[in-house]
Amino acid sequence: DPEANADEGWRRVLSGLGASDREIRAALATPSAEAQDLVDVIRTHGLSSSAVEAAIIAYMLERHFPQLWGKLAASLEKHYGVPKAALSFLRNEAQRGDDIDHWVDHLIDKYVATAESYVIDEGRRAAREAVWAWTVLIESAA
């Protein structure tokens, strides 16, 4: 599915907002420290931590970001006149979120619901780190 290509999808969104190819390439070549920190936190807990931490990170990403991307697409179109074609990736991501709810539920049931309380606390810590990294990134863009 061509709409699933995140690199091209975000490029279309940014182009729709008026960013030039040069600006997009520069941002990709040298991401902000805040953006890199968010990626590092998500990768650490999603790939290198316990199954509980990874499941909680998956829950955060797959349950909340798709909703955010759908709302962002609607807002960009309504308030800023961004063309629908530039926002197709965000809308596809919103739909994809609906399609994988069962998978996220399975991860939570399998790894989190049966975990010991200490392990769940470690998962909560991972969630707080990810939320904090996201907050710092958003605040740095304002």
Order of alpha helices (4+ residues) and beta strands (2+ residues): alpha-alpha-alpha-alpha-alpha-alpha-alpha-alpha
